[in-house]
Amino acid sequence: MMNMLEEAIIYATVMHQGKVRKIGNRTFILHPMEVAQILSTMTDDMEVITAGILHDIVEDTDGTLKEIEDRFGKRVAYLVSSESEQKYPDEDKKSTWKRRKEASLLVLKNSSDIGIKMLWLADKLSNIRSLAGEFSAHGEKIWQMLNQSDPELQKWYYQSIAEMLELSLNKTGAFKEFIKHINFIWPGTFDSEKGRYKKYKEVSTEGCKLIGRGAKGDVYRYNDELVIKVFNQNNTYRDVEREIALSRKAFILGVPTAISFGIVSVGDRYGAMYELVDSETVSSLVAKNPGQADSYAKIMSELAHTIHGIKVSDQDEFPDALERLKSYVRGGLAKEDEKTAEKCIELINGLAADTLIHGDFHTGNVFMQNGEPLLIDMDRLSRGNPLIEISDLYYFYVVLGENDPAVVEDFMGFSYQTAGKFFESFLKCYMGTEDQGVLSETIEKASLIGYVRMVNKLWKKGAPSGADRDVADRYMEKIRGLLGKYDMLAK
């Protein structure tokens, strides 16, 4: 009786019969055979190696995932699906290239299965071996042979893959060779050290207290002197390096911030270590002393004034915060109502400013050390109107809990009621007024952005339905009402 791998070889040979590869004009079956051979240097998992033989069946033949599942099992089909790009039968392959690659990269980025990562590495290594050979022989002429003729976009694709695989697979010879070929075709893309195994210090957060939680990851108290931010699995080392670089830049500009002194690995995730002796997050302190919320709101408002008192320009290379807000509009509001989205974009464009803002400003990202606040989580540091910062706070402390208060309570560590009180105190301190008219207008403008952000959050799971549909409709009604009331957000 044939084993799984033998059956896969026969099946793939029949399905790919008569086909040749675009690069090198080689018989097609040689490519999946090479992928399987590369995989065999990384694993003895027969399902992963079998998926290597079958990875192009769905994309390049009339074979289906159902057929693969019936013959080789669910996991093999699952692995193959990660390498099967969405087809657009009515559109030219060249016109859909970027769209297809972006969608497939999301699959890789969000995957926790090491088999998928190995399969991707083996496939792309086989591809870039052929590409490097043709590049050596024919130079820049090779790009005209491909569905994507722009070498910079090809570089973006291969570089993105390498960055997503680095932490998991940089011990393998396959990864080292992959980096070598990328640097041959696009010199200087990676530091030469990337072609060798870089051993990050390995640490564990087992038994460590979770002291903060954010969009990018979780923060743990590692010991009496150190805290560690563990980034989500879909963050690459480049994301971590960028955040550390922004922290240093912010420190030089006068922002009180903790500086990371290095990247570590925490299982299959990256971490950044910070020296924060005898410190606690403001969230933790408010949770312990909710009656002191006003005092901590005052500290946060003074910190916000420090940040917003710093003027920056294009030359400082901080991103424009408006782009983040526009992504919220495109991600949800535009799918609900294009005209409403257009009007919202017009208002957002009026928030252009040369003011530094943190972009993720909340009590979980501020530590108190010796009575002084220190910021962490600087990956959204940008330039924009301070109203954007206020809208972020309103989103975190009010909007997120309007439908379910437990969401805010879980995120911040204290009650929704305390969160609301904290925001009100912060706003009064920040604006230096008790005038309810002024405060209400600011809250309404901030809530508009917060509601847009919430609609985007709902659409991240796909078109809202059921209870989510009711929530989306409610926020859309609020957004339309506010858009009808204000023709500008900034003063």
RODO-2510 file (C-alpha; in nm, 4 decimals, decimal comma):
residues 491
     n   res          X          Y          Z
     1     m     0,0000     0,0000     0,0000
     2     m     0,1286     0,3467    -0,0903
     3     n     0,1971     0,5917     0,1871
     4     m     0,0576     0,9448     0,1889
     5     l     0,3640     1,1046     0,0318
     6     e     0,3862     0,8534    -0,2524
     7     e     0,0189     0,9002    -0,3330
     8     a     0,0634     1,2789    -0,3279
     9     i     0,3538     1,2588    -0,5751
    10     i     0,1484     1,0530    -0,8188
    11     y    -0,1587     1,2747    -0,7786
    12     a     0,0406     1,5968    -0,8256
    13     t     0,2261     1,4562    -1,1273
    14     v    -0,1022     1,3752    -1,2987
    15     m    -0,2627     1,7102    -1,2092
    16     h     0,0376     1,9156    -1,3282
    17     q     0,1006     1,7033    -1,6399
    18     g     0,2011     1,9086    -1,9428
    19     k     0,2559     2,2294    -1,7420
    20     v     0,5804     2,4265    -1,7243
    21     r     0,7009     2,6965    -1,4859
    22     k     0,6965     3,0613    -1,5938
    23     i     1,0588     3,1087    -1,4912
    24     g     1,3112     2,8732    -1,6463
    25     n     1,0545     2,6826    -1,8528
    26     r     1,1048     2,3763    -1,6294
    27     t     0,8579     2,0902    -1,6028
    28     f     0,6141     2,2044    -1,3340
    29     i     0,6244     1,8963    -1,1099
    30     l     0,9919     1,9644    -1,0343
    31     h     0,8885     2,2691    -0,8279
    32     p     0,6620     2,0896    -0,5756
    33     m     0,9200     1,8107    -0,5549
    34     e     1,1856     2,0700    -0,4678
    35     v     0,9525     2,2261    -0,2084
    36     a     0,9070     1,8846    -0,0455
    37     q     1,2832     1,8314    -0,0410
    38     i     1,3385     2,1703     0,1287
    39     l     1,0687     2,0869     0,3828
    40     s     1,2404     1,7574     0,4611
    41     t     1,5445     1,9574     0,5821
    42     m     1,3231     2,1339     0,8378
    43     t     1,0752     1,8681     0,9535
    44     d     0,9821     1,5017     0,9387
    45     d     0,6103     1,5872     0,9662
    46     m     0,4689     1,3891     0,6748
    47     e     0,1575     1,6036     0,6501
    48     v     0,3668     1,9184     0,6021
    49     i     0,5889     1,7528     0,3394
    50     t     0,2814     1,6152     0,1623
    51     a     0,1321     1,9664     0,1576
    52     g     0,4539     2,0786    -0,0119
    53     i     0,3869     1,8342    -0,2962
    54     l     0,0254     1,9510    -0,3250
    55     h     0,0569     2,3239    -0,2522
    56     d    -0,0074     2,4418    -0,6108
    57     i    -0,2930     2,2030    -0,6926
    58     v    -0,5801     2,4398    -0,6088
    59     e    -0,4137     2,7486    -0,7501
    60     d    -0,2846     2,6031    -1,0794
    61     t    -0,5084     2,3065    -1,1639
    62     d    -0,8782     2,2230    -1,1416
    63     g    -0,8185     2,0267    -0,8208
    64     t    -1,0074     2,1386    -0,5086
    65     l    -0,9448     2,1602    -0,1354
    66     k    -1,2364     1,9219    -0,0824
    67     e    -1,0670     1,6640    -0,3014
    68     i    -0,7377     1,7087    -0,1153
    69     e    -0,9140     1,6787     0,2205
    70     d    -1,0921     1,3592     0,1129
    71     r    -0,7681     1,1987    -0,0058
    72     f    -0,5080     1,3364     0,2359
    73     g    -0,6932     1,4691     0,5413
    74     k    -0,8017     1,7988     0,6933
    75     r    -0,4611     1,9255     0,8027
    76     v    -0,3006     1,8752     0,4633
    77     a    -0,5935     2,0603     0,3042
    78     y    -0,5591     2,3362     0,5633
    79     l    -0,1882     2,3749     0,4888
    80     v    -0,2506     2,3838     0,1137
    81     s    -0,5237     2,6457     0,1603
    82     s    -0,2665     2,8840     0,3133
    83     e    -0,0792     2,8805    -0,0176
    84     s    -0,3864     2,9045    -0,2411
    85     e    -0,4503     3,2602    -0,3524
    86     q    -0,8001     3,3821    -0,4268
    87     k    -0,8825     3,3602    -0,7956
    88     y    -1,0297     3,6457    -0,9984
    89     p    -1,1376     3,4628    -1,3165
    90     d    -1,2779     3,7760    -1,4801
    91     e    -0,9653     3,9853    -1,4241
    92     d    -0,6141     3,9726    -1,5630
    93     k    -0,3581     3,8167    -1,3266
    94     k    -0,1297     4,1156    -1,3631
    95     s    -0,3968     4,3601    -1,2455
    96     t    -0,4787     4,1526    -0,9361
    97     w    -0,1200     4,0698    -0,8359
    98     k    -0,0862     4,3192    -0,5437
    99     r    -0,4364     4,2430    -0,4151
   100     r    -0,3708     3,8684    -0,4158
   101     k    -0,0333     3,9012    -0,2453
   102     e    -0,1659     4,1320     0,0282
   103     a    -0,4458     3,8872     0,1078
   104     s    -0,2115     3,5871     0,1165
   105     l     0,0404     3,7701     0,3366
   106     l    -0,2363     3,8308     0,5905
   107     v    -0,2882     3,4539     0,6072
   108     l     0,0805     3,4022     0,6822
   109     k     0,0981     3,6923     0,9271
   110     n    -0,1965     3,5672     1,1310
   111     s    -0,0937     3,2010     1,1303
   112     s     0,0370     3,0289     1,4419
   113     d     0,0921     2,6910     1,2691
   114     i     0,4651     2,6291     1,2174
   115     g     0,3728     2,3965     0,9307
   116     i     0,2292     2,6893     0,7347
   117     k     0,5429     2,8928     0,7960
   118     m     0,7662     2,6069     0,6837
   119     l     0,5547     2,5533     0,3730
   120     w     0,5749     2,9209     0,2805
   121     l     0,9507     2,9294     0,3321
   122     a     1,0078     2,6174     0,1232
   123     d     0,7858     2,7399    -0,1611
   124     k     0,9322     3,0898    -0,1727
   125     l     1,2881     2,9596    -0,1422
   126     s     1,2277     2,7345    -0,4432
   127     n     1,0834     3,0309    -0,6326
   128     i     1,3641     3,2705    -0,5485
   129     r     1,6286     3,0115    -0,6365
   130     s     1,4876     3,0111    -0,9907
   131     l     1,4488     3,3892    -0,9876
   132     a     1,8092     3,4414    -0,8753
   133     g     1,9356     3,2033    -1,1443
   134     e     1,7492     3,3876    -1,4186
   135     f     1,8515     3,7250    -1,2737
   136     s     2,2157     3,6157    -1,2835
   137     a     2,1788     3,5187    -1,6498
   138     h     1,9510     3,7933    -1,7829
   139     g     1,9485     4,0791    -1,5294
   140     e     1,6540     4,3197    -1,5184
   141     k     1,4929     4,1628    -1,8275
   142     i     1,3459     3,8878    -1,6088
   143     w     1,0786     4,1152    -1,4593
   144     q     0,8974     4,1312    -1,7913
   145     m     0,8436     3,7541    -1,7697
   146     l     0,6354     3,7853    -1,4524
   147     n     0,2806     3,8916    -1,3690
   148     q     0,4365     4,1727    -1,1655
   149     s     0,7042     4,3576    -1,3654
   150     d     0,7917     4,6117    -1,0928
   151     p     1,1040     4,4819    -0,9119
   152     e     1,0293     4,7007    -0,6076
   153     l     0,6936     4,5317    -0,5546
   154     q     0,8607     4,1914    -0,5933
   155     k     1,1139     4,3015    -0,3324
   156     w     0,8302     4,4133    -0,0996
   157     y     0,6699     4,0691    -0,1279
   158     y     0,9813     3,8625    -0,0561
   159     q     1,1019     4,0993     0,2157
   160     s     0,7622     4,0847     0,3895
   161     i     0,7716     3,7052     0,3909
   162     a     1,1220     3,6973     0,5372
   163     e     1,0254     3,9393     0,8146
   164     m     0,7229     3,7286     0,9079
   165     l     0,9258     3,4055     0,9193
   166     e     1,2419     3,5328     1,0863
   167     l     1,1713     3,4586     1,4522
   168     s     1,0287     3,1114     1,3902
   169     l     1,2680     2,9820     1,1254
   170     n     1,5919     3,1807     1,1273
   171     k     1,7718     2,8797     1,2748
   172     t     1,7186     2,6866     0,9507
   173     g     1,9505     2,6656     0,6539
   174     a     1,6495     2,7344     0,4321
   175     f     1,5946     3,0758     0,5909
   176     k     1,9619     3,1682     0,5611
   177     e     1,9576     3,0756     0,1932
   178     f     1,6346     3,2705     0,1406
   179     i     1,7954     3,5871     0,2822
   180     k     2,1063     3,5312     0,0693
   181     h     1,9028     3,5222    -0,2548
   182     i     1,6993     3,8310    -0,1569
   183     n     2,0198     4,0246    -0,0927
   184     f     2,1649     3,9021    -0,4237
   185     i     1,8715     4,0346    -0,6266
   186     w     1,8092     4,3435    -0,4103
   187     p     2,1459     4,4254    -0,2430
   188     g     2,1266     4,5652     0,1084
   189     t     1,7667     4,4608     0,1730
   190     f     1,8739     4,2816     0,4890
   191     d     2,1730     4,3258     0,7128
   192     s     2,4218     4,0515     0,6358
   193     e     2,3682     3,9236     0,9901
   194     k     2,0160     3,8152     0,8877
   195     g     2,1800     3,5504     0,6720
   196     r     2,3133     3,3941     0,9889
   197     y     2,1147     3,2717     1,2850
   198     k     2,0601     3,5578     1,5270
   199     k     1,9866     3,4203     1,8680
   200     y     1,7608     3,6542     2,0605
   201     k     1,7713     3,6119     2,4343
   202     e     1,4898     3,3715     2,5193
   203     v     1,2706     3,4605     2,8156
   204     s     0,9465     3,3271     2,9576
   205     t     0,6534     3,5169     3,1067
   206     e     0,5257     3,2104     3,2882
   207     g     0,4312     3,3190     3,6386
   208     c     0,4760     3,6875     3,5514
   209     k     0,1991     3,9315     3,6377
   210     l     0,0092     4,0830     3,3456
   211     i     0,0114     4,4583     3,4121
   212     g    -0,1046     4,6067     3,0819
   213     r    -0,2789     4,5183     2,7597
   214     g    -0,2911     4,7009     2,4287
   215     a    -0,3590     4,6612     2,0586
   216     k    -0,0014     4,5487     1,9863
   217     g     0,0562     4,3170     2,2785
   218     d     0,0641     4,2562     2,6535
   219     v     0,2945     4,4007     2,9207
   220     y     0,4245     4,1833     3,2064
   221     r     0,6172     4,2588     3,5229
   222     y     0,9233     4,0380     3,4622
   223     n     1,0990     4,1075     3,7924
   224     d     1,1451     4,3931     4,0395
   225     e     1,3468     4,5924     3,7862
   226     l     1,2185     4,4909     3,4442
   227     v     0,8953     4,4827     3,2497
   228     i     0,8517     4,3131     2,9155
   229     k     0,6138     4,4001     2,6358
   230     v     0,5216     4,0835     2,4462
   231     f     0,4097     4,1726     2,0965
   232     n     0,1251     3,9961     1,9224
   233     q     0,2243     3,7102     1,6966
   234     n     0,1640     3,9067     1,3769
   235     n     0,4299     4,1667     1,4655
   236     t     0,7684     4,1266     1,2959
   237     y     1,1077     4,2205     1,4379
   238     r     1,0897     4,5303     1,2157
   239     d     0,7747     4,6418     1,4022
   240     v     0,9578     4,6051     1,7338
   241     e     1,2700     4,7839     1,6084
   242     r     1,0529     5,0678     1,4785
   243     e     0,8804     5,1117     1,8151
   244     i     1,2132     5,1186     1,9989
   245     a     1,3483     5,3775     1,7524
   246     l     1,0385     5,5954     1,8005
   247     s     1,0790     5,5721     2,1791
   248     r     1,4331     5,7033     2,1531
   249     k     1,3281     5,9836     1,9208
   250     a     1,0449     6,0808     2,1582
   251     f     1,2857     6,0842     2,4533
   252     i     1,5184     6,3218     2,2692
   253     l     1,2233     6,5524     2,1979
   254     g     1,1364     6,5675     2,5665
   255     v     0,8647     6,3045     2,6063
   256     p     0,9056     6,1189     2,9389
   257     t     0,9331     5,7645     2,8111
   258     a     1,0865     5,4336     2,9067
   259     i     1,3575     5,3217     2,6626
   260     s     1,3818     4,9569     2,5684
   261     f     1,7304     4,8111     2,5806
   262     g     1,6753     4,5129     2,3565
   263     i     1,4593     4,2643     2,1712
   264     v     1,4007     3,9211     2,3196
   265     s     1,2012     3,6193     2,2092
   266     v     0,9101     3,4915     2,4155
   267     g     0,8188     3,1578     2,2624
   268     d     0,7233     3,2406     1,9042
   269     r     0,6742     3,6117     1,9763
   270     y     0,9022     3,9106     2,0066
   271     g     0,9386     4,1062     2,3259
   272     a     1,0929     4,4383     2,4271
   273     m     1,2485     4,4756     2,7718
   274     y     1,2226     4,7975     2,9728
   275     e     1,3918     4,8935     3,2974
   276     l     1,1083     5,0206     3,5171
   277     v     1,2071     4,9807     3,8812
   278     d     0,9321     5,0003     4,1442
   279     s     0,6753     5,1143     3,8906
   280     e     0,3103     5,0432     3,8191
   281     t     0,0766     5,1383     3,5394
   282     v    -0,1723     5,4148     3,6084
   283     s    -0,4444     5,1585     3,5269
   284     s    -0,3237     4,9421     3,8134
   285     l    -0,3112     5,2385     4,0500
   286     v    -0,6621     5,3544     3,9567
   287     a    -0,7897     4,9986     4,0044
   288     k    -0,6443     4,9932     4,3552
   289     n    -0,7636     5,3433     4,4409
   290     p    -1,0692     5,4352     4,2283
   291     g    -1,1347     5,7270     4,4620
   292     q    -0,8065     5,8781     4,3376
   293     a    -0,9164     5,8745     3,9697
   294     d    -0,9267     6,2557     3,9657
   295     s    -0,5655     6,2792     4,0835
   296     y    -0,4421     6,0383     3,8181
   297     a    -0,6518     6,2171     3,5536
   298     k    -0,4650     6,5368     3,6421
   299     i    -0,1297     6,3585     3,6013
   300     m    -0,2399     6,2222     3,2637
   301     s    -0,3620     6,5648     3,1476
   302     e    -0,0271     6,7225     3,2381
   303     l     0,1524     6,4451     3,0500
   304     a    -0,0712     6,5062     2,7482
   305     h     0,0140     6,8766     2,7585
   306     t     0,3847     6,7877     2,7611
   307     i     0,3443     6,5719     2,4510
   308     h     0,1183     6,8167     2,2695
   309     g     0,3536     7,1036     2,3450
   310     i     0,6106     6,9509     2,1082
   311     k     0,5961     7,0734     1,7501
   312     v     0,7171     6,8451     1,4713
   313     s     0,7469     6,8688     1,0943
   314     d     0,7681     6,6384     0,7937
   315     q     1,1456     6,6293     0,8403
   316     d     1,0997     6,4621     1,1806
   317     e     0,9497     6,1641     0,9921
   318     f     0,6565     6,1036     1,2232
   319     p     0,3563     5,9641     1,0337
   320     d     0,0436     6,1735     0,9835
   321     a    -0,2242     6,0655     1,2331
   322     l    -0,4898     6,1521     0,9754
   323     e    -0,3952     5,8420     0,7792
   324     r    -0,4895     5,6248     1,0758
   325     l    -0,8267     5,7985     1,1067
   326     k    -0,8899     5,7632     0,7335
   327     s    -0,8149     5,3912     0,7575
   328     y    -1,0961     5,3664     1,0139
   329     v    -1,3296     5,5398     0,7681
   330     r    -1,2276     5,3134     0,4794
   331     g    -1,2453     5,0004     0,6945
   332     g    -1,6048     5,0425     0,8083
   333     l    -1,7886     5,3673     0,7407
   334     a    -1,7194     5,3620     0,3657
   335     k    -1,8657     5,0127     0,3470
   336     e    -2,1793     5,1327     0,5204
   337     d    -2,2357     5,4603     0,3359
   338     e    -1,9919     5,6165     0,0873
   339     k    -2,1426     5,9678     0,1024
   340     t    -2,1248     5,9745     0,4805
   341     a    -1,7659     5,8501     0,4581
   342     e    -1,6726     6,1277     0,2148
   343     k    -1,8114     6,3942     0,4456
   344     c    -1,6258     6,2412     0,7387
   345     i    -1,2985     6,2472     0,5434
   346     e    -1,3522     6,6189     0,4752
   347     l    -1,3818     6,6870     0,8494
   348     i    -1,0807     6,4693     0,9286
   349     n    -0,8657     6,6579     0,6761
   350     g    -0,9256     6,9679     0,8855
   351     l    -0,7359     6,8066     1,1768
   352     a    -0,3969     6,8357     1,0075
   353     a    -0,1465     6,9803     1,2559
   354     d     0,2222     6,9887     1,3489
   355     t     0,1589     6,8701     1,7057
   356     l     0,3114     6,5494     1,8421
   357     i     0,0547     6,2982     1,9689
   358     h     0,1038     5,9574     2,1275
   359     g    -0,1716     5,7802     1,9342
   360     d    -0,2420     5,5149     2,1977
   361     f    -0,2716     5,7318     2,5071
   362     h    -0,4376     5,5548     2,7994
   363     t    -0,3622     5,4540     3,1571
   364     g    -0,2330     5,1112     3,0584
   365     n     0,0521     5,2699     2,8650
   366     v     0,1698     5,5035     3,1410
   367     f     0,3857     5,3869     3,4318
   368     m     0,4373     5,5819     3,7522
   369     q     0,7980     5,5664     3,8705
   370     n     0,9084     5,7675     4,1737
   371     g     0,6008     5,9866     4,1318
   372     e     0,6767     6,0629     3,7648
   373     p     0,4823     5,9281     3,4615
   374     l     0,6659     5,7351     3,1899
   375     l     0,5087     5,6407     2,8568
   376     i     0,5544     5,3134     2,6690
   377     d     0,3990     5,1732     2,3505
   378     m     0,5198     5,4342     2,1027
   379     d     0,4374     5,2625     1,7730
   380     r     0,1569     5,5122     1,6948
   381     l     0,3569     5,8239     1,7765
   382     s     0,2536     6,0708     1,5072
   383     r     0,1625     6,4311     1,4252
   384     g    -0,1916     6,5599     1,4401
   385     n    -0,4458     6,7702     1,6257
   386     p    -0,4755     6,6962     2,0022
   387     l    -0,8471     6,6271     1,9443
   388     i    -0,7340     6,2975     1,7921
   389     e    -0,5724     6,2053     2,1251
   390     i    -0,8877     6,3051     2,3130
   391     s    -1,0982     6,0961     2,0738
   392     d    -0,8751     5,7944     2,1444
   393     l    -0,9316     5,8395     2,5174
   394     y    -1,3060     5,8748     2,4680
   395     y    -1,3039     5,5570     2,2600
   396     f    -1,1129     5,3590     2,5245
   397     y    -1,3058     5,4819     2,8298
   398     v    -1,6565     5,5370     2,6951
   399     v    -1,7358     5,4083     2,3445
   400     l    -1,5885     5,0590     2,3915
   401     g    -1,8143     5,0030     2,6914
   402     e    -2,1406     5,1531     2,5640
   403     n    -2,2626     4,8181     2,4370
   404     d    -2,0769     4,6030     2,6921
   405     p    -1,9124     4,7719     2,9944
   406     a    -1,7113     4,4556     3,0615
   407     v    -1,4952     4,5296     2,7544
   408     v    -1,3579     4,8454     2,9150
   409     e    -1,3351     4,6815     3,2559
   410     d    -1,1281     4,3952     3,1141
   411     f    -0,9054     4,6286     2,9129
   412     m    -0,8431     4,8908     3,1827
   413     g    -0,8771     4,6809     3,4958
   414     f    -1,1282     4,9072     3,6667
   415     s    -1,5030     4,9663     3,6441
   416     y    -1,6784     5,1336     3,3523
   417     q    -1,8173     5,3901     3,5947
   418     t    -1,4646     5,4774     3,7092
   419     a    -1,3525     5,4952     3,3447
   420     g    -1,6229     5,7514     3,2684
   421     k    -1,5321     5,9581     3,5732
   422     f    -1,1643     5,9408     3,4785
   423     f    -1,2326     6,0707     3,1268
   424     e    -1,4491     6,3590     3,2537
   425     s    -1,1794     6,4619     3,5032
   426     f    -0,9077     6,4324     3,2406
   427     l    -1,0955     6,6541     2,9962
   428     k    -1,1650     6,9255     3,2531
   429     c    -0,8003     6,9293     3,3612
   430     y    -0,6672     6,9166     3,0067
   431     m    -0,8924     7,1979     2,8812
   432     g    -0,8705     7,3981     3,2012
   433     t    -1,2417     7,4674     3,2185
   434     e    -1,5643     7,3621     3,3884
   435     d    -1,7744     7,5191     3,1107
   436     q    -2,0214     7,2446     3,0163
   437     g    -2,0855     7,3963     2,6744
   438     v    -1,7182     7,3820     2,5817
   439     l    -1,6737     7,0348     2,7291
   440     s    -1,9865     6,8946     2,5606
   441     e    -1,8799     7,0239     2,2200
   442     t    -1,5363     6,8661     2,2580
   443     i    -1,6907     6,5366     2,3673
   444     e    -1,9272     6,5320     2,0692
   445     k    -1,6423     6,5925     1,8250
   446     a    -1,4302     6,3267     1,9943
   447     s    -1,7234     6,0854     1,9950
   448     l    -1,7648     6,1224     1,6183
   449     i    -1,4165     5,9821     1,5631
   450     g    -1,4745     5,7204     1,8332
   451     y    -1,7936     5,5984     1,6658
   452     v    -1,6197     5,5803     1,3284
   453     r    -1,3497     5,3699     1,4941
   454     m    -1,6139     5,1430     1,6447
   455     v    -1,7804     5,0822     1,3064
   456     n    -1,4372     4,9897     1,1696
   457     k    -1,3898     4,7456     1,4597
   458     l    -1,7244     4,5788     1,3815
   459     w    -1,6363     4,5391     1,0129
   460     k    -1,3046     4,3709     1,0917
   461     k    -1,4999     4,0488     1,1486
   462     g    -1,6821     4,0895     0,8167
   463     a    -2,0147     4,2517     0,7354
   464     p    -2,1968     4,2990     1,0698
   465     s    -2,4961     4,0760     1,1292
   466     g    -2,7325     3,9986     1,4149
   467     a    -2,6496     4,1916     1,7312
   468     d    -2,3456     4,3536     1,5639
   469     r    -2,5730     4,4836     1,2890
   470     d    -2,7907     4,6551     1,5483
   471     v    -2,4831     4,8113     1,7094
   472     a    -2,3480     4,9301     1,3729
   473     d    -2,6841     5,0860     1,2827
   474     r    -2,6915     5,2689     1,6147
   475     y    -2,3443     5,4137     1,5624
   476     m    -2,4192     5,5066     1,2023
   477     e    -2,7191     5,7065     1,3240
   478     k    -2,4996     5,8887     1,5764
   479     i    -2,2326     5,9591     1,3128
   480     r    -2,4862     6,1046     1,0682
   481     g    -2,6324     6,3230     1,3416
   482     l    -2,2917     6,4619     1,4394
   483     l    -2,1900     6,5182     1,0770
   484     g    -2,5059     6,7205     1,0331
   485     k    -2,4177     6,9314     1,3376
   486     y    -2,0529     7,0168     1,2702
   487     d    -1,8814     7,1411     0,9566
   488     m    -1,5367     7,1448     1,1196
   489     l    -1,3655     6,9621     1,4058
   490     a    -1,0627     7,1805     1,4685
   491     k    -1,0801     7,5358     1,6004
***
